[in-house]
Amino acid sequence: MMRLILSICLLAFVVSPSSDGFRNYHAIEAYEITPGVMISPVYTAGRDVCEISIEKRHYSNNNVDLDAAMSKAQILSLFDELVPKEERGQPGGTIPGDTEITDIDSGMLTTSIPYQNVTLAIYGKKDRPDRQKYVAAIISWKKRQCGRVAAVSSLNLISGAPR
């Protein structure tokens, strides 16, 4: 009788219907760093963090936010929390400290802030001359190779405009 109960329990555990529906999908790791804001780390083959994406959830607490944007100040605060100054190093390259490189193309906005060890790239849109909305940020470690093909510099931003 005990053997029958153990067999049933083992069978129920092995044939778990809740995981079958997601077997064909790649699982991701995500954390809610502040209410409504998620981070997703990507790792090297040696399990070191090589990249962290930051984005505001579009759905949270039974609410849908169609304009899930973050302020630059909010992103910089999260960056300070995730990568302390000691870890990121001095401002990178030959540019002076606290320099940002911003590219605006058809209302799409990309701001890059390089440091010695990491780069912070912030993506968004400029809907008015005085207002910028950031929808995602990516922290990339310069000397750590991620275990996937896509890199921050090769990201394709998708807008509502026809291609």
Protein Blocks (a to p, Z undefined) as FASTA:
>chain_A
ZZmmmmmmmmmmmmcfklmmmmmpccdddddfbghiacdddddfkopafbdcddddfbgg
hiacfklccdfklmmmmmmmmmgfklnopaehjbdehiacdddeehiacdddddfkbccd
dddddfbfkbccdfbdcdddfkbccfbfbdfklpccddfbdZZ
